[in-house]
Amino acid sequence: MKNAYYKPDGTMETLPNIDINIKVGDSLLAPVVNIGLFIEKRIIDEYKNLFKQYQETSDKQERDKIRKELEQMREEIAEKGRVLDEKYVYDNKLVWNIDFPHTIADNGQFKGFDVIIANPPYIGEKGHKEMFDKIKRGVLGKYYQGKMDLFYFFFHLALDIASRNGVISFITTNYYPTDTGAKKLRKDFKERAIVRQLINFNELEIFKGLGIHNMITILQKGHDENAIAYTCVTKRKGSIASEVFQAIVDGKDIETDYYKVTQKDLYDGEEYYMILTRNSNESGKSIQTILDKVKKQGVNLGIICNITCGIHAGAEKVSKSIAAYFNDLNYNIGDGIFVLNQKEALQFSGKPYLKPYFKSSDISKWTSITKSSQYILYSTPYNKISDNVFMTHISKYKPVLQHVREINNESLDNWLYLRRGIHNESVYINPKIVTPYRTNTLKFSYIEKPWYSSLDVYYIVDPEKGIDLRYILALLNSKLYYLWFYYRGKRKGEVLELYQKPLSEVPIKRIPVSEQQPFIHLVNQILGIKQSNPDADVSSLESQIDNLVYQLYVLEPDEIAIIENEINKIENSKKSE
């Protein structure tokens, strides 16, 4: 800072006293007060002038004297505000325009801050309920949404306290553009902010040792749907060097893709998803215009099918934490509670509630493992089990299972049942498409046998009349749909997140049963080959399905070329990791 204050003759300009600007407090609870409602203009002017004198004085004794006067005035103003309305002053003693006098207008209104810069904490609500409850009761409560992150509140706050046309710059995780819990945040951006720049560092490590998936967001308070947002997504990985960081920010990095998009084209659908990779100013076609074309011709998969996740047992096996917490009960780590290995399952042989149990790693593209090495005791309120073998086994773990219910505010009487995913057993019995919750590549698999699984598997079942699951399977495993999930779904780095929301929003084109048959015929061939040899090469049949999908959505040769080139670019990027 000192270098900025050297005069041309070499003498140094004295810096202002800035220590008074540094405040400590919980900013998420800090209110904005119109002190003009209860403080005379004369006192407001005196308070602001004292603040200015403190900044400019070079005499230590004078500065200490002014500081005491400021502190006294601050408490007097705050006390009057407290009498008027107790919500004005919180325990942390931070009130925006009382603590920052230069933000007070002549009439006592709050002018706001011209620039707001933040690296807020990234904290989910799970395990921090008390923290979130405190904020929900405060001035930012209206912005609360389930499954949100704490830093979303800081964005809302920044828009609240920024001045007209004020600039806001944050570095956060890059999840919020498509995060389910960030709908209110994206809506607030659309209504109150102009997104100027989004710099997605993706899998490049910005803070050493603190993980990846960071993004810089630069906003301007205001609204202009035609204003341009400059966005970029880097393909670099590893730790960042200062020159690389500078090149990315300057728009000159050869391993980073850059885009320009208007505010009105930045947001998509009722969830206000933010599409960083859309180029609104380029002539011709792009991946995003092709995906828009697909969306217009389809209906959401969640309308056509039921989409649900697997079983949440509550406690599958004795974990290290369970053994440590209940150390007086001498549990062995790895022992099955609801989920058993083959040896443990022998005592339940022939019992109708003993079911084969699978996990997400058992799923492959098209087909999956159907012979399990693990089993689950399928105990639910709908198939109450009372035989001695089950009760003897499960009663041993009653303290564990009741503890799980207690910490989740659930009825302790339900301790002997699986927790979730048990209301409709037909999901596991009837024909189904399954997919892992997280995957680097598409792994949609068709299964007709009973197939019970863990929570990290999602099921697509019960298609509407006239729609065959194998037709849907063909679409979901195609190149075009990979790009849909890559650019319009949920993704962390290169990992696709295929949970209920992104799955339910995938567009599926309704066509007559007769027109589905070419897709079904090819899928049946692939399933037959894969069942005989799971490692068999079916790429030629997959190419035929890709071509059928292109025809289905009436894609032109240049659009198909764009898709194929984009797939090659992504695959080459993965190979270079």
SVG drawing of the C-alpha trace seen along z (x, -y; Angstrom):
<svg xmlns="http://www.w3.org/2000/svg" viewBox="-51 -20 63 92">
<polyline fill="none" stroke="black" stroke-width="0.4" points="0.0,0.0 2.8,-2.4 4.1,-2.3 0.8,-3.6 1.2,-6.7 4.7,-7.9 4.5,-11.3 6.4,-12.1 9.1,-13.9 9.8,-10.7 8.1,-11.8 5.5,-9.5 1.9,-10.5 0.7,-9.7 -1.9,-6.8 -5.3,-7.3 -5.9,-5.6 -7.8,-2.5 -7.8,-0.5 -11.3,-1.9 -12.6,-0.3 -11.8,3.2 -14.8,4.7 -15.2,8.2 -18.7,9.7 -21.1,12.1 -22.0,10.3 -24.9,12.6 -26.7,11.3 -25.8,7.6 -28.8,5.5 -29.1,2.3 -30.7,-0.5 -32.2,-3.8 -30.8,-5.9 -32.5,-9.0 -35.7,-7.6 -34.4,-8.2 -31.3,-10.3 -31.2,-14.1 -29.3,-15.1 -27.0,-17.3 -25.8,-14.2 -25.4,-12.1 -23.2,-14.9 -21.2,-15.1 -20.7,-11.3 -19.6,-11.2 -17.2,-14.2 -15.6,-12.5 -15.0,-9.4 -13.4,-11.5 -11.2,-13.3 -10.0,-10.0 -9.0,-8.8 -7.0,-12.0 -5.3,-12.8 -1.6,-11.9 -1.5,-12.7 -1.8,-9.5 -3.3,-11.3 -5.8,-13.1 -6.7,-9.9 -7.3,-8.1 -9.5,-10.9 -11.6,-10.8 -11.9,-7.1 -13.4,-7.2 -15.9,-9.9 -16.8,-7.7 -17.3,-4.6 -19.5,-6.6 -21.6,-8.1 -21.9,-4.6 -23.3,-3.2 -25.8,-6.1 -27.0,-5.7 -27.3,-1.9 -29.2,-2.2 -31.8,-4.6 -32.1,-2.0 -32.6,0.8 -35.4,-1.2 -37.1,-1.7 -36.8,1.9 -34.7,4.5 -33.9,6.3 -31.6,3.5 -28.7,4.5 -27.6,8.1 -25.3,9.8 -22.3,9.4 -22.6,5.6 -22.3,5.2 -24.7,2.9 -23.7,2.0 -24.1,-1.7 -23.6,-2.5 -20.2,-0.7 -19.3,-2.1 -20.3,-5.8 -19.2,-6.6 -22.1,-4.5 -24.6,-6.8 -26.4,-9.2 -27.3,-12.7 -30.9,-11.6 -29.7,-8.6 -30.4,-6.0 -27.8,-3.3 -25.9,-4.1 -24.2,-0.7 -20.7,0.4 -19.3,-0.3 -17.1,2.9 -17.6,6.1 -14.9,8.8 -15.3,12.2 -14.0,15.7 -16.9,16.9 -16.9,20.2 -18.3,23.3 -20.5,25.1 -23.5,27.4 -26.5,27.4 -26.0,31.0 -24.3,31.1 -24.6,27.3 -28.4,27.0 -28.0,24.6 -25.9,22.2 -28.5,22.2 -31.4,21.8 -29.8,18.7 -29.5,17.1 -33.1,18.2 -34.4,16.2 -32.4,13.1 -32.5,10.6 -31.5,13.1 -34.1,15.7 -36.1,15.1 -33.3,16.5 -33.1,19.8 -33.6,22.9 -33.2,26.6 -29.9,28.2 -28.2,24.8 -24.7,23.9 -23.8,21.2 -22.0,19.1 -25.2,18.6 -26.3,16.3 -23.2,14.2 -24.1,13.7 -27.6,12.5 -26.1,10.3 -23.7,8.7 -26.6,7.8 -28.4,6.3 -25.6,4.1 -24.0,3.2 -24.6,-0.4 -26.4,-1.1 -24.2,0.4 -21.9,1.7 -19.4,4.5 -19.3,7.9 -16.4,10.4 -16.5,13.8 -14.4,16.9 -16.5,19.9 -17.0,23.5 -18.4,23.9 -21.5,25.9 -24.1,23.2 -24.9,22.7 -26.7,26.1 -27.0,27.0 -30.5,28.0 -30.3,25.9 -29.3,22.8 -32.5,22.0 -33.2,18.9 -29.7,17.7 -29.8,18.0 -33.2,16.3 -31.8,13.5 -28.9,13.1 -31.3,12.9 -33.5,10.3 -30.9,8.1 -27.5,8.7 -25.7,8.4 -23.2,11.3 -20.1,9.8 -17.7,12.7 -17.7,16.3 -14.2,18.0 -14.6,21.7 -11.3,23.3 -12.9,26.7 -10.3,29.3 -7.5,26.8 -6.3,26.4 -6.4,22.7 -5.8,23.1 -3.1,25.6 -4.2,28.6 -7.8,27.4 -9.3,29.3 -10.6,28.3 -13.8,26.9 -13.4,23.2 -14.9,20.3 -14.6,16.6 -17.9,14.7 -18.0,11.0 -21.4,9.3 -22.7,5.8 -25.9,4.8 -28.6,3.9 -30.6,5.5 -29.9,5.6 -31.0,8.7 -28.9,7.8 -25.7,7.2 -22.9,9.7 -21.5,12.2 -18.0,13.4 -17.6,17.0 -14.8,19.5 -14.1,23.1 -10.5,24.3 -9.5,27.8 -6.3,27.6 -5.6,29.8 -3.2,29.8 -1.8,26.9 -2.0,23.5 0.9,21.2 0.6,17.5 1.3,17.0 -1.4,19.6 -3.9,17.9 -3.2,14.6 -3.6,16.0 -6.9,17.6 -8.2,14.4 -7.0,12.3 -8.8,14.6 -5.5,15.8 -5.1,19.4 -5.0,21.9 -6.4,24.7 -9.4,22.7 -12.6,22.3 -14.1,18.8 -17.7,17.8 -19.9,14.7 -23.6,14.9 -26.3,12.4 -28.0,12.3 -31.3,13.5 -29.6,16.6 -27.5,17.3 -30.4,18.8 -32.3,21.9 -35.7,23.3 -37.8,23.0 -34.7,23.8 -32.7,20.9 -29.8,23.2 -26.8,21.1 -25.3,22.3 -21.7,21.1 -20.8,22.7 -23.4,21.0 -22.1,18.6 -24.9,16.2 -23.0,14.0 -21.5,16.6 -23.1,17.2 -24.3,20.6 -24.8,23.5 -23.3,24.8 -23.6,27.6 -26.1,25.4 -28.3,24.6 -28.4,28.4 -29.4,29.2 -32.0,26.5 -33.4,28.2 -33.5,31.5 -35.3,29.9 -38.0,28.4 -38.9,31.8 -39.0,33.7 -40.7,33.9 -39.0,34.4 -38.1,38.0 -39.7,37.4 -43.0,37.0 -42.7,40.3 -41.2,42.5 -40.8,42.8 -37.3,41.9 -36.1,43.0 -32.9,43.9 -32.0,47.2 -32.2,48.3 -31.0,46.2 -30.4,48.9 -29.4,46.6 -26.6,48.9 -25.4,51.5 -22.5,52.8 -20.5,52.1 -18.2,49.2 -15.2,47.9 -17.3,45.0 -20.0,47.4 -17.5,49.7 -15.9,46.7 -19.1,45.1 -20.5,48.4 -17.2,49.8 -18.7,51.4 -20.8,53.8 -17.7,55.3 -18.9,55.0 -16.5,56.2 -15.8,53.8 -17.3,55.1 -19.9,57.3 -23.2,57.1 -26.2,55.4 -28.7,55.1 -26.2,56.0 -24.5,59.4 -21.8,61.2 -22.3,64.8 -21.2,66.5 -23.4,64.3 -26.3,64.8 -26.3,68.6 -28.3,68.6 -31.1,66.8 -31.0,69.2 -34.5,69.6 -36.0,66.6 -38.2,64.5 -36.8,61.3 -33.2,62.1 -32.6,60.2 -29.5,60.0 -27.9,56.6 -25.9,54.5 -23.9,51.3 -23.2,48.7 -19.9,50.3 -21.8,53.3 -23.4,51.3 -21.9,51.2 -23.2,49.7 -26.2,51.7 -26.0,54.6 -24.9,55.1 -23.9,57.9 -27.0,59.8 -25.3,62.4 -24.6,60.8 -22.0,61.5 -23.9,59.5 -27.4,59.7 -29.8,57.3 -32.4,58.1 -35.4,56.4 -37.2,55.4 -40.0,52.8 -43.2,51.8 -45.0,53.4 -43.4,56.9 -43.0,57.1 -40.6,59.9 -41.0,61.7 -39.1,65.0 -36.5,65.8 -33.5,65.9 -34.1,62.3 -35.0,60.9 -32.0,62.6 -29.6,61.1 -31.1,57.5 -31.7,57.2 -28.0,57.3 -27.7,54.0 -30.8,52.3 -28.7,49.6 -27.1,48.7 -30.3,48.6 -32.2,46.6 -29.3,44.1 -29.6,43.6 -33.3,42.9 -32.7,40.6 -30.1,38.4 -32.4,38.1 -35.5,37.2 -37.3,40.3 -39.5,42.7 -37.4,45.1 -40.0,47.7 -38.9,48.1 -35.4,49.2 -35.8,52.7 -36.7,51.5 -34.6,50.1 -34.8,46.3 -35.7,45.2 -36.3,46.5 -38.7,49.2 -42.2,47.8 -42.5,49.4 -40.7,52.8 -41.8,53.1 -39.0,50.7 -36.5,53.5 -38.6,56.3 -39.9,55.0 -37.9,54.2 -35.8,51.1 -33.0,48.9 -30.3,48.3 -27.4,45.8 -24.7,44.9 -25.2,41.6 -21.7,40.5 -19.9,41.6 -17.3,40.5 -19.1,42.1 -22.7,43.0 -23.6,46.3 -27.3,46.8 -28.2,50.5 -31.3,52.5 -32.3,55.2 -35.3,57.4 -34.4,59.6 -35.0,58.5 -32.1,56.1 -32.0,54.4 -29.3,51.7 -27.7,49.1 -28.6,45.4 -26.0,44.4 -28.0,46.1 -30.9,44.4 -33.8,46.3 -35.9,45.4 -39.1,47.4 -42.8,47.6 -42.8,45.9 -46.0,44.5 -48.1,46.6 -46.7,46.7 -43.0,46.0 -40.6,48.9 -37.7,48.7 -35.3,50.1 -36.1,47.1 -35.3,44.8 -32.1,46.8 -30.9,46.3 -31.3,42.5 -29.6,42.3 -26.6,44.2 -26.1,42.2 -23.4,39.6 -26.0,36.9 -27.3,37.6 -23.8,37.7 -23.4,34.1 -26.8,33.3 -25.6,34.6 -22.2,33.0 -23.5,29.5 -27.0,29.4 -26.9,31.8 -25.0,31.7 -21.2,32.2 -18.2,31.8 -15.2,31.6 -15.5,34.5 -17.8,36.5 -21.5,36.6 -24.0,36.5 -27.0,38.5 -29.4,38.1 -33.1,37.5 -33.2,33.8 -30.9,34.0 -32.4,37.4 -35.9,36.1 -35.1,33.1 -33.7,35.1 -35.9,34.5 -37.3,37.7 -39.1,37.5 -42.5,39.3 -42.9,41.4 -45.2,44.3 -44.3,47.8 -43.7,48.7 -41.0,46.0 -39.3,47.2 -38.7,50.7 -35.4,49.9 -34.0,48.6 -35.3,51.6 -34.0,54.1 -30.5,52.7 -30.7,52.6 -31.8,56.3 -28.8,57.2 -26.4,55.4 -28.0,57.0 -27.7,60.4 -24.1,60.0 -23.2,58.4 -25.0,61.1 -22.8,63.7 -19.6,61.6 -19.7,58.4 -16.5,57.3 -17.6,57.7 -17.2,54.8 -20.6,53.4 -19.3,50.1 -20.7,50.7 -24.2,51.3 -23.8,48.2 -22.9,46.1 -26.1,47.3 -28.1,46.1 -26.3,42.8 -27.4,42.3 -30.9,43.2 -30.9,40.6 -29.6,38.0 -32.4,38.8 -34.9,38.8 -34.1,35.1 -33.7,34.2 -30.1,33.1 -28.3,31.7 -24.9,33.0 -23.1,29.9 -24.9,30.4 -23.8,34.0 -20.3,33.0 -20.4,30.5 -21.5,33.3 -18.8,35.8 -16.1,33.1 -17.2,32.2 -17.2,35.9 -13.7,36.3 -12.5,33.2 -13.8,34.4 -12.4,37.9 -9.0,36.5 -9.0,34.2 -9.6,37.2 -6.8,39.2 -4.3,36.5 -5.0,36.5"/>
</svg>
